[in-house]
């Protein structure tokens, strides 16, 4: 029947979109995996001096410094000490406290700092599809592929955080020696991003020349291009393993205009998602009138069933 044929065509198109999304996610996984590999390679360079080690250095310096009284006895000079100063040969000087120094990268400025919270839906969805493909349908190659990507994304979700300050965007890891606080950990925790231009994972918001999110309402992949790393522009891709809507709100407010018009977060729905890409716009043109009328009612994955309700 024509209705069943129409539904079959719609399901086929949905499968094509899902496949494209999987490829995009895989690209993001490769980028994050490379960043993690570089972090491990350069871990010793960015190791932080612990508090006990700093105290040990101060104690060592103190032991090597002769007390003022001993110096006075050796030089047979009159000395008078108080809690705040010492006099040697009629000269008065103040004892300055010893301080340890460090050359480690400082955490991002806390001024206006916003940490985007984690979101496990992308990794969890791929794991769910994996178990459907394997135990249910016995498609074991597809099972292992989806399970590998889903497991990796789930693991990255536990530790990768995006942070926005008033002037910068940076990416940090929360499982390093500095502890698990995303607000205080330094950018050095995520290592160097060699595959995407090199340097640390921190970019000035003013350097961003374009950004996109696929798709508004159903975020899977985010992209931005900046001229801080390269004067002719350096692109960056990341899978959405964080709260996509909050990330979108920060990018919309702080990164400036994109080359394509972006809908307001409260207007997110399947209609805006399809309008965000040329492929989506072509799919939208081929939909029948009844389904087109329901696109704006679909605001989340849970609402997709509304398209096929009579």
C-alpha positions as CSV (number, residue, x, y, z in Angstrom):
1,X,0.0,0.0,0.0
2,X,1.1,3.6,-0.6
3,X,1.2,4.4,3.1
4,X,3.5,1.5,3.9
5,X,5.7,2.4,1.0
6,X,5.9,5.9,2.2
7,X,6.8,4.8,5.7
8,X,9.5,2.4,4.3
9,X,11.1,5.3,2.4
10,X,11.0,7.4,5.5
11,X,12.7,4.6,7.5
12,X,15.4,4.3,4.8
13,X,16.1,8.0,4.9
14,X,16.3,7.9,8.7
15,X,18.8,5.0,8.5
16,X,21.0,7.0,6.0
17,X,21.0,10.0,8.4
18,X,21.9,7.7,11.3
19,X,24.8,6.3,9.3
20,X,26.1,9.8,8.4
21,X,25.9,10.7,12.1
22,X,27.8,7.6,13.0
23,X,30.6,8.5,10.6
24,X,30.7,12.1,12.1
25,X,30.9,10.7,15.6
26,X,33.7,8.3,14.6
27,X,35.7,11.3,13.3
28,X,35.2,13.1,16.6
29,X,36.3,10.0,18.5
30,X,39.5,9.9,16.5
31,X,40.2,13.5,17.4
32,X,39.6,13.0,21.1
33,X,41.6,9.8,21.1
34,X,44.6,11.6,19.5
35,X,44.3,14.3,22.1
36,X,44.4,11.7,24.9
37,X,47.4,10.0,23.3
38,X,49.3,13.2,23.2
39,X,48.4,13.9,26.8
40,X,49.9,10.6,27.9
41,X,53.0,11.1,25.8
42,X,53.7,14.4,27.3
43,X,52.4,13.6,30.8
44,X,55.8,13.9,32.4
45,X,56.3,17.3,31.0
46,X,53.1,18.7,32.5
47,X,53.4,16.8,35.9
48,X,52.5,19.1,38.7
49,X,54.7,19.6,41.8
50,X,52.7,18.2,44.8
51,X,52.2,20.1,48.0
52,X,54.5,17.8,50.1
53,X,57.3,18.2,47.5
54,X,57.0,22.0,47.7
55,X,57.2,21.8,51.5
56,X,60.3,19.6,51.2
57,X,62.0,22.2,49.0
58,X,61.2,25.0,51.5
59,X,62.5,22.9,54.4
60,X,65.7,22.1,52.4
61,X,66.3,25.8,51.7
62,X,65.6,26.7,55.4
63,X,68.2,24.2,56.6
64,X,70.9,25.7,54.3
65,X,70.2,29.2,55.5
66,X,72.3,30.0,58.7
67,X,70.2,31.5,61.5
68,X,70.8,35.1,62.2
69,X,72.1,34.4,65.7
70,X,74.7,31.9,64.4
71,X,75.9,34.4,61.8
72,X,76.3,37.0,64.5
73,X,78.4,34.7,66.7
74,X,80.7,33.8,63.8
75,X,81.3,37.4,62.8
76,X,81.3,38.6,66.5
77,X,78.8,41.3,65.6
78,X,76.2,42.6,68.0
79,X,72.7,41.4,67.2
80,X,69.3,42.1,68.4
81,X,66.3,40.2,67.2
82,X,62.5,40.7,67.4
83,X,59.6,38.7,66.1
84,X,59.5,40.8,62.9
85,X,63.1,41.9,62.3
86,X,66.8,41.5,63.1
87,X,69.7,43.9,63.6
88,X,73.2,43.1,62.5
89,X,76.0,45.7,62.8
90,X,73.4,48.5,63.3
91,X,71.5,47.6,60.2
92,X,67.9,46.5,60.3
93,X,66.4,44.1,57.8
94,X,63.1,42.2,57.5
95,X,63.0,38.5,57.0
96,X,60.9,37.7,53.9
97,X,58.9,34.4,53.9
98,X,60.1,31.7,51.6
99,X,57.9,30.7,48.7
100,X,57.9,27.8,46.3
101,X,57.5,28.5,42.6
102,X,55.9,26.5,39.8
103,X,55.9,26.9,36.0
104,X,52.8,24.8,35.5
105,X,49.9,26.1,33.4
106,X,47.4,28.1,35.5
107,X,43.7,27.1,35.5
108,X,41.4,29.2,33.4
109,X,40.2,32.5,34.9
110,X,37.2,32.0,37.2
111,X,35.7,35.2,35.9
112,X,32.4,34.2,34.3
113,X,33.6,30.6,34.1
114,X,30.9,28.2,32.9
115,X,31.5,24.4,32.9
116,X,29.3,22.4,30.4
117,X,28.0,19.3,32.3
118,X,28.4,15.8,30.9
119,X,25.7,14.0,28.9
120,X,25.8,10.2,28.4
121,X,23.0,10.0,25.8
122,X,25.3,9.7,22.8
123,X,27.5,7.0,24.2
124,X,24.6,5.2,25.9
125,X,22.6,5.2,22.6
126,X,25.5,3.6,20.7
127,X,25.8,0.9,23.4
128,X,22.1,0.3,23.2
129,X,22.2,-0.1,19.4
130,X,25.2,-2.4,19.8
131,X,23.3,-4.8,22.0
132,X,20.4,-4.7,19.7
133,X,22.6,-5.5,16.7
134,X,24.5,-8.3,18.4
135,X,22.3,-10.4,20.8
136,X,19.1,-9.6,19.0
137,X,20.0,-9.5,15.3
138,X,23.3,-11.4,15.4
139,X,25.1,-8.8,13.4
140,X,28.4,-9.2,15.3
141,X,30.7,-7.0,13.2
142,X,28.3,-4.0,13.6
143,X,27.9,-4.9,17.3
144,X,31.6,-4.7,18.0
145,X,31.9,-1.4,16.1
146,X,29.1,0.3,17.9
147,X,30.1,-1.1,21.3
148,X,33.7,0.1,20.8
149,X,32.6,3.7,19.8
150,X,29.9,3.8,22.4
151,X,32.2,2.5,25.2
152,X,34.9,5.0,24.2
153,X,32.5,7.9,24.2
154,X,31.0,6.9,27.5
155,X,34.5,6.8,29.0
156,X,35.4,10.2,27.6
157,X,32.1,11.6,29.0
158,X,33.2,10.8,32.5
159,X,36.3,13.1,32.3
160,X,36.2,15.6,29.3
161,X,34.8,19.0,30.1
162,X,34.3,22.1,28.0
163,X,34.7,25.5,29.9
164,X,33.8,29.0,28.8
165,X,35.2,32.1,30.5
166,X,34.5,35.6,29.4
167,X,37.3,35.5,26.9
168,X,38.3,31.8,26.2
169,X,37.1,28.3,25.5
170,X,39.2,25.4,26.8
171,X,38.9,21.6,27.1
172,X,40.1,19.9,30.3
173,X,40.4,16.4,31.7
174,X,39.2,15.8,35.3
175,X,41.0,12.6,36.0
176,X,44.6,14.0,36.3
177,X,46.8,14.7,39.3
178,X,45.1,18.0,40.0
179,X,41.9,16.3,41.2
180,X,38.4,16.1,39.8
181,X,37.3,19.7,40.0
182,X,36.5,21.0,36.5
183,X,36.6,24.6,37.8
184,X,40.2,24.4,39.1
185,X,42.0,22.0,36.8
186,X,44.4,23.5,34.3
187,X,44.2,23.3,30.5
188,X,47.4,21.3,30.6
189,X,45.4,18.4,31.9
190,X,44.1,17.7,28.3
191,X,47.6,17.7,26.7
192,X,48.4,19.1,23.3
193,X,46.0,18.8,20.4
194,X,48.5,17.8,17.7
195,X,46.1,16.4,15.2
196,X,44.0,19.7,15.1
197,X,46.8,22.2,14.7
198,X,48.9,21.7,17.9
199,X,49.1,23.7,21.0
200,X,47.0,23.4,24.1
201,X,43.2,23.0,24.0
202,X,42.4,26.6,24.7
203,X,41.2,29.2,22.2
204,X,40.3,32.8,22.4
205,X,36.6,33.3,21.7
206,X,37.5,36.3,19.5
207,X,39.5,34.0,17.2
208,X,36.5,31.9,16.3
209,X,35.4,32.7,12.7
210,X,32.6,30.1,12.3
211,X,30.8,27.4,14.2
212,X,28.1,24.8,13.6
213,X,26.2,22.2,15.6
214,X,24.6,19.2,14.0
215,X,21.8,19.2,14.7
216,X,20.0,21.9,16.7
217,X,17.5,20.0,18.8
218,X,19.3,16.7,18.2
219,X,23.0,17.5,18.8
220,X,25.5,14.9,17.8
221,X,28.6,16.8,16.6
222,X,29.9,20.3,17.1
223,X,32.4,22.2,14.9
224,X,34.2,25.5,15.1
225,X,37.0,27.2,13.2
226,X,39.5,29.6,14.7
227,X,42.5,31.7,13.4
228,X,44.5,31.5,16.7
229,X,46.3,28.3,15.8
230,X,46.6,29.1,12.1
231,X,46.1,32.4,10.4
232,X,44.1,30.8,7.6
233,X,41.9,29.0,10.1
234,X,42.0,25.7,12.0
235,X,38.8,23.6,12.2
236,X,37.9,21.5,15.3
237,X,35.3,18.7,15.7
238,X,34.0,17.2,18.9
239,X,31.2,14.7,19.5
240,X,28.4,15.9,21.8
241,X,29.4,14.2,25.1
242,X,28.3,17.2,27.1
243,X,25.0,19.0,27.5
244,X,24.4,20.0,23.9
245,X,21.8,22.7,24.6
246,X,24.0,24.5,27.2
247,X,27.0,24.2,24.9
248,X,24.8,25.8,22.1
249,X,23.7,28.6,24.4
250,X,27.3,29.5,25.4
251,X,28.5,29.4,21.7
252,X,25.5,31.5,20.6
253,X,26.2,34.1,23.3
254,X,30.0,34.2,23.3
255,X,31.3,33.0,19.9
256,X,29.6,35.6,17.8
257,X,27.6,35.0,14.6
258,X,28.0,31.9,12.5
259,X,27.8,31.9,8.7
260,X,24.5,30.1,9.0
261,X,21.5,31.5,10.9
262,X,21.0,29.8,14.2
263,X,17.6,29.3,15.9
264,X,17.1,30.3,19.5
265,X,17.5,27.4,22.0
266,X,13.8,27.6,22.9
267,X,12.9,27.0,19.1
268,X,14.8,23.7,18.9
269,X,12.8,21.0,17.1
270,X,13.1,18.5,14.2
271,X,12.1,21.2,11.8
272,X,15.1,23.4,12.8
273,X,17.4,20.4,12.8
274,X,16.5,19.5,9.2
275,X,16.9,23.1,8.1
276,X,20.5,23.2,9.5
277,X,22.0,21.1,6.7
278,X,21.5,20.8,2.9
279,X,20.8,17.0,3.3
280,X,18.2,17.8,5.9
281,X,16.5,20.4,3.7
282,X,16.3,17.9,0.8
283,X,14.7,15.3,3.1
284,X,12.3,17.9,4.3
285,X,11.2,18.7,0.7
286,X,10.3,15.1,0.0
287,X,8.2,14.6,3.1
288,X,4.4,14.6,2.7
289,X,2.3,17.4,4.2
290,X,1.1,15.6,7.3
291,X,4.6,14.7,8.5
292,X,5.9,18.3,7.7
293,X,3.1,19.7,9.9
294,X,4.3,17.6,12.8
295,X,8.0,18.4,12.6
296,X,7.9,21.3,15.0
297,X,6.2,19.1,17.6
298,X,9.2,16.8,17.7
299,X,11.6,18.4,20.3
300,X,13.5,15.4,21.4
301,X,14.2,11.8,20.4
302,X,11.4,10.6,22.5
303,X,8.9,12.6,20.3
304,X,9.8,11.0,17.0
305,X,6.9,8.5,17.3
306,X,4.6,11.5,16.9
307,X,5.5,11.6,13.2
308,X,3.8,8.3,12.5
309,X,0.7,8.9,14.7
310,X,-2.5,9.4,12.7
